[in-house]
Amino acid sequence: MIHTRETDIINYQAELGADFGSITPVEVVRRGLLKVVCGWHNGSTVQGILLHHALVKVSKGGNFKVTHRGRLYLREILGNMIGEG
């Protein structure tokens, strides 16, 4: 069950003119979500993409937190990664 379609991610990054080199747009989102979970910072473009897709929200303290939708997306990603091994 896909909660955020990969085509939506790709199209939104194209609209922004975001260029992350050889990293795919979906991989940018995956890495960004993992950074938020770990308490690390993303660049403003990545944060904007995550906010746009409602995968993160800004908490009262100004930090970013992964939303329920973001957790479901991460669970799907990690499940696929574990299944590949």
NORHU-V573071 format. One record per pair of residues at least 24 apart in sequence whose C-alpha atoms are under 6 Angstrom apart, sorted by the first residue. I is the first residue (numbers start at 1). J is the second residue. D is the distance in whole Angstrom. If there is no record, write none. Layout:
# NORHU-V573071
{{I;J;D} {I;J;D}}
This chain:
# NORHU-V573071
none
